[in-house]
């Protein structure tokens, strides 16, 4: 696998950050969360970026982040919409292994709670959040399915998911 790069993809609440930290610790690699890095660089929250610049501008920032990190050995958690951008699945395939952390909409909704700080869930009640997550999964699912590996996270701890990824990728990540 090129450079020891593992890209974690999936919807918000799938466990990308929690699993990513544990996977990085297991493999002795750096963990990076694209959303946190974009927030650090812009000194703005993702919600503020969406409100001020719109989703398209955020996606451009996300693409620039992916380009900048594509040649470094790391475990990278990408935002939920990254994989749905044109050209991103091919770029991820060329630069490392992508892992889709899959979860049911009900699991995602429970994990994101009130959805605070999540622009696509802003102002929605519990039923609305579940509906939006179901819709996002239907739209983005085909993009996620392009990942090299799919791991279900429902009912599993982040440690168990990290162990499953290590076992599935085996020597490829060394």
N, C-alpha and C positions, 0 to 999 in steps of 0.2 A: 504494500500500500504506500502510495507516495507520501513521504515525510512524516508518517505516523499521525496523519490528520483524520479525525473522526468528527463529522458534522452531525449534530443531533437536531432533528426536525420533528414537527408535530404542532398541534394546536396548543394554545395557552392552557396551562393546567395539566399537560401531559407528563410533566416531570423533567423537562429538559435541563433545568438548572440544578435541581437536586441530584438527578442521575449523573449529570455532567461532572459535578464536583467529586462524586464518589468514584466515577470511572477514571477521572484524571489522577486521583490519589492512588488508585490501584495500579495505574500504568506509569506513574511518575512523569506525567505530562502536565503542562499548564492548562488550566480551565479558563475559558473566556465566554462570557455571555454577551452576545451582540447588542441586545437592548441596553444593558448596563454600560457597555463601552460607548454606544451612541449618546446615552444620557451624559456620561462623563465628558465626552468631547464637546457636546453642545451646551453643557451646563443647564440642560432642560430635561424635564421628564418626557417620556414618550407621549403622554397625553398632551403636554404643552406643544410638542412638535406637531402632532396631528392638528391641534386647534389653530396654531399659528401658521403652519406651512402646508397642511393637508397631507393625506396619506401618500400621494405620489412623491412628494418631497422626502417623506420618511423612507419610502422604498428606495429612492436614489441613495440616501445615506446608508441604508442597509446593504445595497449592492456594493458601494465603495468599501464598506467594512469587509465584506466577503472577499473582494478583490485583494484587499490589503493583507488578509490573513490566509489566503489560499496556499501559500508556500511555507507555512510554519507548522512544526509539529505541535499539535494541541488538540484538546477536546473543545469544540465550539458549539454552544447552544444558540441556535438561530431563532429569530422571531417567527411566530406562527405563520406569517404570510410569505416568508422568504422563498420557500420552495416553490411557491406558485408563480414566482416571477419568471418571465421568459428567459431562457438560457441558464438559469441557476441550476436546475438538476444536472445538466451536462457539465457545468463548471465543477460542481461538487464531485461528480463521478471522476472527473479528470484529476482532481487534486487530493482525493482521499476516499473515505468510505462514508456514506450517509446512512444514518440509522433513524428510522421513523418510530417514534414512541407513540403508540396508538392507545387511545382510551375511548370508552363510550362517552357520549355527550353528557350523560348523567354524572359520570365520574369527573369529567372536566368541570362541570358546573359546580359540583361540590368542592372541588379543589380551588377554584377561583373565588369562591365565596361571593362577596358583594360585587366583585368585578372592579373595585376601586383601582384607579390607575391603568385600567385597560380600556383604551379609547373605543374599541368596537363594542364594548358592553356598557358604556356610560349611559346612565339614566334608565337602565332596564331593570325591571323587577325580576324575581327568581324565575318565573315562567318565561319571561322575555329573554333572559340570559340563556336558558336551556334551548329555546327556539333559535337564537342567534348562533349558538355553538353547533347545533344540529345543521343549520344552514351552511356555516363555514366548513364543517366537515364534509358536507356533500359537494361543495364547490372545490375545496382544496384536496380532497381525498385522492383524486387521480394523480395529482402532483406528488403527494406523499408516497403513493404507491410506486413511484419511480426510485425510491430509496433502495440502497443495496440490501438492507436488512430491516425487517419490521419486528418490533418487540411490543407485545401487549403489556400495558402497565396497570390495568385494572386489578385492584386487590393485591398488588405487590409493593414491597418496600423499594425505596431507591437503591438500597444495597443489593437486593435480589435482582433488580433490573440491570444494574451495572455488572453483576456477576454473569448474567445471561448474555450480555453483549460481549464480555470478555471471552466467554466460552464459544460464542458463535463466530467471532472474528479471529479468535485464536492467534496464531503466529503472525497473521497479517498486520497486526497493530504493533508489532515489536520492531 
